[in-house]
């Protein structure tokens, strides 16, 4: 999450390098090499994350009528291996890879969104609810099988979740009569929260990774003043 200047960027079709860290695609896996310093308490973070997609999905979805913002579920399901030297940590398990891109800052277009990914017996389900400025809403409810084939389904009813300690509103969707629960809040910031939910979706009990993003909160001057403490800016 370190911001760096243009001179720190190098890229080609297989590799993206930003400062001392890089992402490289070898045709079957994405290898992320990390060499960073944590904030706010300085600590070295060095190691590798390797993402092995079960399949690759070949198109993006527009999040706004003008097509200025897109979301791309690159690998709806993947195996992930984490091997860090500093700190000495290892982990492997199921994961996911996506990307957002846009022609303008997110906060110009959106008020907030809620997103979640649930592992299903036959693949993965993703829910995406977006609120644009002016109150216009849009939703995606997508199911991917292990081969990467896509099936859209009717979004189940919206359900409110408990707010975070920073008073960020959280919401999701679940099968009627099956109230989801927040099992753990992994990240709680003034404008963003990432959580683990227990829920029921498409008739299956699921554990979901969930995020809520408040771009109205992100625009606040006091939040902007806090950003450099979590997202430092480096010259190179």
N, C-alpha and C positions, 0 to 999 in steps of 0.2 A: 504493500500500500504506500510505497514511497513515490512521490512525484519527482520526476527528473526532467532536465532540459532536453532540447532537440538533439544536442550533441551526444547524448547518452544512448540514442536509439540506433540500432542496426537491424536490418531485416532482409530476408530473401524468402522464396516460396516455402522453405522448410523450417526456417528458424526466425524467431523474434527475440532480440536481445535488448534489454533495458538496463543500463548500468551493468552491475556484476551478475545479474540474474538473467535467465533465458528460458524460452520454451522452444523445443525442437520436435518435429514430427518425423518419424523414421519409416512411415508407411503402415505401421501396425500399432504404434503407441506414441503418446505425447509425453515427452520427458521434460519435467520442469526442474531446472537447476536453481537453487536458492542460495544467495550470499548477501544477507541483509543484516541490519541492526534493528532490533525491536524498540518500540517506544511504548509508554513514556519512560520506562526504566531500561536503559541501554543493555542489550544482551545480543550476542551473535546468534544468527539463525542461518545454518548451513546444512545443505543436504539435497536430496532429490525426492520428487514426487513423480510417479509414473502412472499414467492413465491408459488402460487397455480397453478401448471401446468394444462392447459386444456388437455394435453396429453403428453406422454413421447415418445421420438424417440430413438430407440434402437441401432443405429449404428453410427460409426464415418466415416468421409471421409478423405482419404489421400490427403495431399497437395503437395506431391513430389513423383517422380517415385520410390524412394527407400523405401517409407513408413516410413520415420523417423519422419514425422510430421503429426499430425491428428487434425481435427476439428470435434467436436461433438455438434450438435444442440440438446441439452438435452430436452428442452421444447420450441418448436418454438413459442408457444403462451401461455401466463400465465397472471393471475391476480396478481398484486403486491400491498402490503400494507407496507408503511413506517411509523413507529412511533418512532420518536427520542425524548428523554428527554432533551438532550443537543446536539445541540440547540433544542428548542421546535418547532419541525416541524412534519407535517403529510402529507401524500400524498397517493393516491391509483389510480390505473389505469392499463392499459395494459402493459405487459412487455415480457421478453424473457430471456432465460437462455442457455448459451453455454459454451464450454470448449475447450481450446487448450492444446495439450500435445505433447512432442517431446523427442527424444533421444539425442538432441544437442541443443545449443542455437539457437534461430530463426535467428540471424544475420549471422550465418554461412551458412545458406541455401538460404535466401531470400534477395532481394534488397528492395522491397516494396510490399504492398498490399492495395487494396481498398475493403471495405465490406459494405453492407447495408442490413437493414431489413425493409420491407414495410408491413404494415397491409392492407390486402385485404378483400373484403366483405366475402369471403369464407375461409379465413385463413391468411397465411403469405407467403411472398416471400423473399428469401435471394439471394443476388448476392455477389459473391466472386471472385475477380481477383487478382492473385498472380504472381509476377515477381521473378524468381529465378536468382541467380548470373549466368552470362553468357547470359542473355537475354531471357531465355525460359519462356514462359507464360502458365498459365492454368487458367480456369474459371469454376465456378459453378453457375448455375441458377436453383434454386429449389423452388418449391411451395408446402407448407404443408397445408392440410385442418385442421379443428378443431379437427378431430379425430387422427391427426398425420400421415395420409397417405401422401406419397411423390410422387410428379410428377416433373420430370426434364423437362425444356423447353429450347429452343434455346436462348442463351443470346442475348439481343438486342444490337444495336450498342454502342460502347464506346463513352463517351462524357466527355470532360474536364470541370472541374469546376474551379472557381477562387482559386488561391493559398491562403494560410493563411498568417497571419502577419509574421510568422516565415519562410515563403516561402516554405512550404510543399505543394507539388503538390497534388491536389485532382481530382479524376475522378470517374465516375459512368457509368451506362448503363440505357437507357430509350427508350421507343417506338419512332420510327422515327418521326421527326417533332415536338416532344414535349420536348423542352429544359428544363431540371431541373434547379431549383433555390436553392441557399443556403438561407434558412430562418433564420438560427441562427447558430453561431459557439459556441458550448458548452464548448469545451476544445481546447486550442491552445498552444501546447508545441513545443520545438525544433525538436521533431521527431514524434509527434502524434497529430492528430486532430479528434475531434468528432463533428458532425454537424447534423442539421436537414434540410432535403431537401423537396422541393415540386416537384413532378415529375409525370410521367404517365408510368404505367407498366402493361402489359397484358391487355391493353385497359381500365384500371381503373386509375382515379386520385388517387395518393397516397402521404402520408407523410412518409418519410423514416428517420430512424436513420442511420447515415453514419459514417464510420471511415476510415481514411487514416493513414498508418503506414510506415514511412521511416526508414528501418533498416540500410541503408547506412549512414543516418544521425546519427542514434543511435550509430554507431560504432565510431564516431568521438571522439577524446580524450576530447575535451572541453565539449561535451555533457555528457560523463561519469563523468566528474568532477562535473557537476550540479546535477546528479541523487540523491545524498544523501540529497539534500535540499528538494526534493519532495518525496523521498522514503527512510526515515531514517532507520538506522540499529540499532537494539536493542539487548542487550544480552539475554533477556528473554521475 
